[in-house]
Amino acid sequence: MSTPEQNFSEDLTAPAASPATTPSAPSEAAASQVPAGDSDGPSDEVRERALRVGLEDYELAEDDLALLGGELGEGGDDEAPLALPVLAVVGRPNVGKSTLVNRIIGRREAVVEDKPGVTRDRVSYPAEWAGRRFMLVDTGGWEVDVAGIEARVAEQAEVAISLADAVMFVVDATVGPTSTDEQVVRMLRRSGKPVILCANKVDGPRAEADASELWSLGLGEPFPVSALHGRGTGDLLDAAMRTLPTETVHGTPVPFGPRRVALVGRPNVGKSSLLNKVAGAERVVVDSVAGTTRDPVDELVELRGKQWMFVDTAGIRRRVHQTSGADFYASLRTQAAIEKAEVAVVLLDASEKLTEQDTRVISQVVDSGRSVVIAYNKWDLMDEDRRPFLEREIERDLVQVQWAPRVNISAATGWHTDRLVPALEKSLASWDTRISTGRLNSFLGELVAEHPHPLRGGKQPRILFATQASTRPPRFVIFATGFLEAGYRRFIERRLRETFGFEGSPISISVRVREKRKR
């Protein structure tokens, strides 16, 4: 059986299509009411008006009329937030810091599991209490005399303290003060920051006696709370607002409109290393162990004089339903981070063949409607003789996303990371592109005249009208007298890309079949 593409090639040698195959040939009366175009044919605006008149002969739903009337607008931008006071939540591992953070911000944002070491990076969340807005910083557990990844987690907690206006020190009331808690107290005193002492895991009145033991830490009154059940958190936050300065010393305002860039990929491909390199600091914990990052981490980065909001995410594993615990919730947070972003940089390992897991990551980004940049990491490690063969392999492997710009980089050394900015700008420009209705219908008229839809069962669907419903990503709606096959829609998408670009942006094409009004 011949495919639509084969039929298209056969149509190249066929005689010109009749007017019935072009988008909604309007009535002669309608055509006579519009001014004539130049010698090459009517202008785009003339064609649009004529097609709209012809569309009035068909049954249209209310959402069709709203779409054609341009009522489906896009939301405006939010105001840029001000610099907010910073409250850091610190403590040793597994005392309930992330649970308390989720309780304060009122949603399950931080990844939580009943074992130590789940949180590793310092992650900021906007919060509000009693009319006051502030930034809440979740940190990993601080421990003394540790090595490896635990030492880097502790370093991030120390950085969070140095960049905070006040500190909430969380202690497990059921265990009481430990030697590690006393080490944290000494560190807090050296920092000179105001401290609120939180005695967590006080689930009832009987446990409040355990909280009184924490007076021995010398930080003042311990506030007994249960982060899991919400008990006592109101009093704790009232005390925190009294302690937290109204004007911040360390908080930084987020400038208006930085484009959000999500770094995604399977575990251990170098996402965190890339963020650290473009940020120019050890912003997130990096380790050779796969799955180091759990919570999405935002960082404002300046590249080529322009500010971007980069978001490091947890590695996307084979299948979400096959993961459990912290890895499962990390996968959910990654999907949420992708949906909040505008463009996703999909990192692939140049030293390994493209895996099914990599393909699934790319599909996840495309399905979410974000613009895409493909970044092959560790390219500097490739042998010069190997690179030409690798290029051909990549072209074959990425055939489904040939429209996405690709850069070859090294996250560890920063080699060619400056090439990210042009690729990001190109993808975002395509994501924001809007084609005028007249130009779109002229394009489709020429396309259908050259390559009509294949006949199926003796019938040929006719395109009546088309419009771009929205951007971000570009979404096109085609009104037709019959269903357009998937192969023909892919053909239209391919020609749209060839004509208008759309490099780095997915395209959505939907068809609305409409029948003629009964007279």
C-alpha positions as MATLAB code, in Angstrom:
seq = 'MSTPEQNFSEDLTAPAASPATTPSAPSEAAASQVPAGDSDGPSDEVRERALRVGLEDYELAEDDLALLGGELGEGGDDEAPLALPVLAVVGRPNVGKSTLVNRIIGRREAVVEDKPGVTRDRVSYPAEWAGRRFMLVDTGGWEVDVAGIEARVAEQAEVAISLADAVMFVVDATVGPTSTDEQVVRMLRRSGKPVILCANKVDGPRAEADASELWSLGLGEPFPVSALHGRGTGDLLDAAMRTLPTETVHGTPVPFGPRRVALVGRPNVGKSSLLNKVAGAERVVVDSVAGTTRDPVDELVELRGKQWMFVDTAGIRRRVHQTSGADFYASLRTQAAIEKAEVAVVLLDASEKLTEQDTRVISQVVDSGRSVVIAYNKWDLMDEDRRPFLEREIERDLVQVQWAPRVNISAATGWHTDRLVPALEKSLASWDTRISTGRLNSFLGELVAEHPHPLRGGKQPRILFATQASTRPPRFVIFATGFLEAGYRRFIERRLRETFGFEGSPISISVRVREKRKR';
ca = [
       0.000    0.000    0.000;
       1.379    3.381   -0.939;
       2.041    5.932    1.781;
       0.950    9.586    1.710;
       4.574   10.558    1.069;
       4.666    8.313   -1.996;
       1.458    9.867   -3.247;
       3.025   13.307   -2.779;
       5.966   12.365   -4.987;
       3.591   10.975   -7.614;
       1.605   14.223   -7.520;
       4.720   16.137   -8.527;
       4.262   14.919  -12.088;
       0.461   15.170  -12.061;
      -1.366   18.093  -13.687;
      -2.266   21.081  -11.543;
      -5.043   20.432   -9.042;
      -8.470   21.820   -9.637;
      -9.745   24.710   -7.492;
     -11.779   22.209   -5.481;
      -8.572   20.921   -3.877;
      -7.435   24.313   -2.674;
      -8.543   25.706    0.702;
     -12.268   26.545    0.492;
     -12.682   28.129   -2.894;
     -15.032   31.031   -1.987;
     -18.098   31.923   -3.927;
     -17.749   34.251   -6.914;
     -19.914   36.841   -5.156;
     -17.598   36.824   -2.137;
     -14.510   37.077   -4.316;
     -15.941   40.011   -6.232;
     -16.355   41.998   -3.018;
     -12.611   42.091   -2.302;
     -10.049   44.111   -4.230;
      -7.866   42.348   -6.730;
      -4.283   41.530   -5.866;
      -1.211   41.949   -8.017;
      -0.496   40.089  -11.212;
       0.757   37.064   -9.247;
      -2.599   36.605   -7.510;
      -4.517   38.012   -4.566;
      -2.639   39.261   -1.516;
      -2.555   37.305    1.750;
      -5.120   39.648    3.349;
      -7.464   39.356    0.382;
      -7.218   35.581    0.444;
      -7.909   35.494    4.184;
     -11.045   37.625    3.901;
     -12.353   35.555    0.997;
     -11.774   32.285    2.865;
     -13.512   33.629    5.966;
     -16.565   34.465    3.863;
     -16.566   30.954    2.399;
     -16.306   29.476    5.909;
     -19.663   31.031    6.841;
     -21.392   28.325    4.807;
     -20.274   25.662    7.316;
     -21.511   24.625   10.750;
     -19.228   26.242   13.354;
     -19.210   25.670   17.102;
     -18.892   28.445   19.697;
     -15.210   27.701   20.293;
     -14.650   27.883   16.514;
     -16.134   31.376   16.440;
     -14.076   32.392   19.483;
     -10.918   31.103   17.813;
     -11.648   32.863   14.537;
     -12.549   36.057   16.391;
      -9.219   36.058   18.198;
     -10.777   35.769   21.659;
      -8.423   33.009   22.767;
      -5.695   35.384   23.916;
      -2.671   34.525   25.981;
      -2.130   35.552   29.570;
       0.005   38.506   30.515;
       3.233   38.391   32.451;
       3.327   38.502   36.241;
       5.102   41.322   38.018;
       8.710   40.658   38.907;
       9.111   39.769   42.615;
      11.099   41.978   44.971;
      14.125   40.929   47.009;
      12.703   38.944   49.925;
      14.197   38.134   53.355;
      15.837   34.706   53.447;
      15.079   32.118   56.135;
      17.297   29.012   55.995;
      16.189   25.714   57.558;
      19.158   23.713   58.871;
      19.840   20.727   61.082;
      21.389   17.289   61.075;
      20.018   14.573   58.749;
      16.527   13.103   59.165;
      15.127   15.615   61.658;
      12.247   16.611   59.358;
      13.553   19.767   57.647;
      11.966   19.073   54.252;
       8.696   18.006   55.882;
       8.644   21.301   57.778;
       9.411   23.222   54.556;
       6.475   21.541   52.811;
       4.252   22.400   55.772;
       5.275   26.078   55.690;
       4.877   26.576   51.940;
       1.603   24.630   51.970;
       2.386   22.050   49.294;
       4.514   18.941   48.743;
       7.393   20.574   46.922;
      10.505   19.236   48.662;
      11.224   15.525   48.228;
      10.667   13.679   51.522;
      11.477   10.108   52.563;
      11.848    8.448   55.956;
      15.595    8.024   55.731;
      18.558   10.391   56.102;
      20.299   12.125   53.216;
      17.352   12.651   50.845;
      17.873   16.431   50.463;
      21.324   17.310   49.132;
      21.203   20.778   47.591;
      20.002   24.070   49.008;
      16.645   24.777   47.405;
      14.693   28.048   47.704;
      10.898   28.328   47.869;
       8.784   31.511   48.101;
       6.616   31.475   51.231;
       4.192   33.736   53.072;
       2.990   34.024   56.652;
       0.803   36.660   58.308;
       1.021   38.890   55.241;
       4.815   38.735   55.049;
       6.591   37.178   52.087;
      10.006   35.568   52.407;
      12.272   32.984   50.794;
      12.522   29.649   52.583;
      15.715   27.672   51.921;
      15.722   23.908   52.455;
      19.134   22.340   53.053;
      20.673   18.902   53.343;
      21.591   17.441   56.700;
      24.742   18.894   58.301;
      27.219   16.427   59.776;
      30.712   16.735   61.192;
      33.776   14.801   59.982;
      32.134   13.340   56.895;
      33.612   12.727   53.458;
      32.430   12.312   49.896;
      28.954   13.419   48.959;
      27.949   13.992   52.613;
      30.754   16.544   52.974;
      29.564   18.458   49.921;
      25.996   18.402   51.264;
      27.261   19.876   54.547;
      29.139   22.571   52.609;
      25.909   23.581   50.845;
      24.175   23.871   54.243;
      26.969   26.161   55.452;
      26.612   28.306   52.318;
      22.857   28.545   52.989;
      23.561   29.851   56.511;
      25.999   32.472   55.215;
      23.444   33.698   52.649;
      20.463   33.810   55.044;
      19.004   36.713   57.039;
      17.833   34.324   59.773;
      18.141   30.593   60.484;
      15.597   28.044   61.667;
      17.481   25.288   63.463;
      15.506   22.018   63.516;
      16.200   19.387   66.190;
      14.551   16.015   66.778;
      12.872   16.419   70.187;
      12.430   12.651   70.584;
      16.208   12.160   70.483;
      17.276   15.276   72.339;
      20.402   17.363   71.791;
      23.262   15.407   70.222;
      26.936   16.181   69.729;
      26.199   17.038   66.080;
      23.503   19.489   67.211;
      26.034   21.142   69.504;
      28.466   21.454   66.571;
      25.729   23.143   64.543;
      25.058   25.546   67.435;
      28.727   26.562   67.493;
      28.623   27.157   63.730;
      25.464   29.257   64.065;
      27.013   31.391   66.796;
      30.060   32.045   64.614;
      27.758   33.164   61.783;
      26.099   35.794   63.996;
      22.697   35.145   62.403;
      19.470   35.285   64.465;
      18.253   31.747   65.182;
      14.812   30.215   65.838;
      14.999   26.823   67.585;
      12.460   24.276   66.332;
      11.832   21.121   68.371;
      10.300   18.809   65.776;
       8.392   15.522   66.140;
       6.406   16.710   69.143;
       3.165   14.961   68.230;
       1.277   15.532   71.516;
       1.339   17.219   74.952;
       3.266   14.338   76.501;
       6.199   14.897   74.146;
       6.529   18.570   75.061;
       8.626   17.593   78.071;
      11.223   16.239   75.650;
      11.370   19.614   73.923;
      12.257   21.376   77.191;
      15.614   19.556   77.195;
      16.639   21.676   74.195;
      17.010   24.754   76.445;
      20.477   23.322   77.125;
      21.592   24.284   73.609;
      21.612   27.929   74.699;
      19.566   29.246   71.751;
      16.583   30.387   73.764;
      13.067   28.964   73.804;
      12.522   25.786   71.754;
       9.208   25.822   69.873;
       7.611   22.348   69.959;
       6.066   21.428   66.594;
       5.017   18.446   64.553;
       5.954   19.161   60.938;
       4.112   16.017   59.862;
       0.784   16.985   61.458;
       1.141   20.785   61.559;
       0.971   21.041   65.344;
       2.587   24.237   66.682;
       3.822   25.499   63.309;
       1.801   28.719   63.666;
       3.611   29.721   66.863;
       6.921   28.778   65.257;
       6.270   30.996   62.235;
       5.089   33.886   64.435;
       8.428   33.704   66.238;
      10.270   33.444   62.913;
       8.569   36.604   61.600;
       9.596   38.476   64.758;
      13.188   37.354   64.232;
      13.423   37.694   60.433;
      14.450   41.228   59.351;
      11.941   43.121   57.229;
      14.714   44.273   54.890;
      17.008   41.664   53.439;
      20.781   41.826   53.313;
      21.339   38.644   51.318;
      18.166   38.251   49.242;
      18.452   39.150   45.568;
      15.571   40.396   43.408;
      14.697   38.275   40.396;
      14.748   40.557   37.343;
      11.654   40.740   35.174;
      11.320   38.016   32.605;
      14.443   35.823   32.751;
      13.804   32.862   30.461;
      13.573   29.575   32.378;
      15.914   26.838   31.158;
      15.477   23.277   32.476;
      18.498   20.974   32.353;
      17.137   17.464   31.806;
      18.477   14.044   30.933;
      18.979   10.620   32.366;
      21.027   10.301   35.580;
      24.747   11.084   35.545;
      24.998   12.864   32.169;
      26.392   16.083   33.680;
      23.381   18.342   34.377;
      24.649   19.551   37.760;
      28.192   20.001   36.422;
      26.825   22.187   33.629;
      24.858   24.348   36.067;
      27.938   24.830   38.252;
      30.013   25.757   35.214;
      27.619   28.368   33.795;
      26.923   29.724   37.310;
      30.648   30.038   38.014;
      30.256   28.477   41.481;
      29.637   25.136   43.174;
      25.899   25.775   43.319;
      24.766   22.141   43.438;
      26.271   18.911   44.704;
      28.110   16.894   42.048;
      29.105   13.280   42.518;
      29.917   10.318   40.297;
      27.035    8.399   41.884;
      23.973    8.539   39.622;
      20.910   10.234   41.106;
      22.732   12.845   43.195;
      20.188   15.596   42.478;
      16.717   15.116   43.961;
      15.031   18.527   44.146;
      14.979   20.962   41.187;
      17.436   23.786   41.893;
      16.939   27.284   40.420;
      19.899   29.567   39.779;
      20.018   32.973   38.104;
      22.851   32.937   35.560;
      24.233   35.695   33.342;
      25.453   34.605   29.914;
      26.538   37.056   27.218;
      25.078   39.967   29.137;
      21.650   38.377   29.462;
      20.146   36.745   32.549;
      18.669   33.248   32.470;
      17.010   31.131   35.143;
      18.651   27.700   34.937;
      16.921   24.793   36.679;
      18.897   21.659   37.517;
      16.634   18.598   37.695;
      16.841   15.012   38.866;
      17.751   12.454   36.225;
      14.762   10.895   34.467;
      14.942    7.150   34.998;
      13.609    4.359   32.806;
       9.999    4.382   33.961;
       8.486    6.458   36.755;
       6.249    3.630   37.993;
       9.333    1.394   38.422;
      10.946    3.835   40.858;
      10.088    4.204   44.524;
      10.670    6.477   47.475;
      12.716    9.612   46.878;
      13.499    8.674   43.263;
       9.779    8.457   42.457;
       9.027   11.891   43.891;
      12.168   13.339   42.280;
      10.826   12.190   38.890;
       7.533   13.967   39.568;
       9.373   17.169   40.528;
      11.396   16.951   37.315;
       8.232   16.780   35.211;
       6.857   19.802   37.069;
      10.128   21.688   36.467;
       9.925   20.946   32.731;
       6.372   22.284   32.572;
       7.414   25.488   34.379;
      10.360   26.029   32.025;
      10.270   27.636   28.589;
      13.145   25.734   27.018;
      14.722   22.421   27.969;
      18.362   21.541   27.378;
      18.424   17.763   26.933;
      21.880   16.509   27.864;
      23.161   13.347   26.188;
      26.440   11.512   26.828;
      28.590   11.631   23.693;
      30.714    8.743   24.989;
      27.740    6.351   24.932;
      25.219    5.317   22.317;
      21.771    6.892   22.446;
      19.637    4.760   24.759;
      15.916    4.146   24.986;
      16.045    6.198   28.172;
      17.477    9.196   26.279;
      14.748    8.879   23.651;
      12.106    8.840   26.383;
      13.543   12.022   27.922;
      13.363   13.819   24.559;
       9.795   12.634   24.027;
       8.815   13.820   27.506;
      10.107   17.330   26.751;
       8.468   17.489   23.311;
       5.147   16.206   24.685;
       5.219   18.937   27.334;
       5.350   21.562   24.570;
       8.654   23.129   25.621;
      11.250   24.360   23.139;
      14.283   22.080   22.880;
      18.075   22.251   22.623;
      20.055   19.009   22.352;
      23.449   19.163   24.105;
      25.993   16.381   23.662;
      28.178   16.430   26.772;
      31.762   15.095   27.104;
      32.391   15.868   23.431;
      35.976   16.949   24.208;
      36.740   13.364   25.230;
      35.911   12.043   21.767;
      38.801   11.065   19.512;
      39.184   13.254   16.402;
      38.871   10.209   14.136;
      35.711    9.104   15.935;
      33.816   12.404   15.601;
      32.756   12.158   11.900;
      31.279    8.693   12.509;
      29.586    9.951   15.674;
      28.017   12.829   13.726;
      26.416   10.375   11.288;
      25.171    8.216   14.171;
      23.604   11.253   15.818;
      21.806   12.275   12.618;
      20.342    8.784   12.417;
      19.436    8.543   16.115;
      17.804   11.982   16.332;
      15.770   11.712   13.145;
      12.547   12.483   15.058;
      13.919   15.798   16.349;
      16.047   16.956   13.447;
      14.440   20.361   13.955;
      16.112   20.846   17.366;
      19.410   22.809   17.435;
      22.353   20.774   18.724;
      25.522   21.871   20.529;
      28.571   19.837   21.511;
      29.925   20.818   24.924;
      31.941   19.755   27.952;
      30.200   20.542   31.242;
      33.309   19.680   33.253;
      35.672   22.103   31.476;
      33.200   24.621   30.067;
      34.306   23.869   26.498;
      31.843   25.436   24.007;
      29.236   26.161   26.716;
      29.078   29.684   25.221;
      27.333   28.119   22.215;
      24.310   27.388   24.387;
      23.051   30.986   24.256;
      22.541   31.242   20.461;
      20.831   27.835   20.468;
      18.561   28.848   23.364;
      17.647   32.151   21.715;
      16.894   30.431   18.409;
      14.614   27.848   20.047;
      12.771   30.458   22.122;
      12.284   32.721   19.098;
      10.697   29.798   17.225;
       8.568   28.998   20.295;
       7.217   32.569   20.208;
       6.738   32.762   16.414;
       3.309   33.672   15.076;
       2.335   33.451   11.393;
      -0.354   35.796   10.116;
      -3.591   34.094    9.096;
      -3.355   35.416    5.558;
       0.209   34.168    5.081;
      -0.690   30.782    6.574;
      -3.635   30.276    4.223;
      -1.581   31.372    1.213;
       1.047   28.827    2.189;
      -1.550   26.049    2.543;
      -3.204   27.018   -0.749;
       0.075   26.620   -2.615;
       0.896   23.421   -0.730;
      -2.441   21.734   -1.444;
      -2.334   22.804   -5.098;
       1.052   21.117   -5.501;
       0.387   18.089   -3.278;
      -3.343   17.354   -2.723;
      -4.447   15.034    0.043;
      -4.563   11.427   -1.275;
      -7.950   10.050   -2.276;
      -9.380    7.568    0.187;
     -12.592    5.723   -0.695;
     -13.153    8.043   -3.636;
     -13.248   11.112   -1.381;
     -10.752   13.901   -0.903;
     -10.944   16.152    2.161;
     -10.766   19.857    1.373;
      -9.009   22.395    3.587;
     -11.376   25.304    4.262;
      -9.387   27.635    6.478;
      -6.436   27.626    8.880;
      -5.299   29.838   11.721;
      -2.612   29.831   14.386;
      -4.445   29.455   17.669;
      -1.513   30.196   19.986;
       2.240   30.301   20.493;
       4.431   28.668   23.148;
       4.353   26.214   21.405;
       2.904   27.200   18.011;
      -0.505   25.538   17.628;
      -2.325   25.506   14.305;
      -5.989   24.688   13.719;
      -7.153   23.570   10.259;
     -10.829   23.532    9.300;
     -11.510   20.841    6.686;
     -14.379   18.923    5.127;
     -12.861   15.600    6.184;
     -10.187   14.082    8.399;
      -6.561   14.661    7.356;
      -4.409   11.557    7.703;
      -1.476   11.569   10.121;
       0.987   11.251    7.243;
      -0.430   14.338    5.557;
      -0.330   16.315    8.814;
       3.338   15.359    9.224;
       3.891   16.516    5.643;
       2.281   19.882    6.463;
       4.466   20.193    9.576;
       7.599   19.416    7.583;
       6.735   22.061    5.002;
       5.893   24.572    7.747;
       9.372   24.083    9.168;
      10.999   24.393    5.751;
       9.136   27.633    5.040;
       8.962   29.403    8.401;
      11.784   27.824   10.430;
      10.448   26.807   13.865;
      13.902   25.464   14.704;
      13.886   24.140   18.243;
      10.126   24.314   18.824;
       7.523   21.552   18.624;
       4.483   22.246   16.434;
       0.918   21.158   17.102;
      -1.534   20.741   14.197;
      -5.163   19.887   14.921;
      -7.960   19.364   12.401;
     -11.598   20.325   12.914;
     -13.947   18.589   10.480;
     -16.944   20.775    9.664;
     -19.973   20.064    7.475;
     -21.825   22.479    5.234;
     -24.953   24.111    6.602;
     -28.215   22.508    5.548;
     -30.299   24.850    3.461;
];
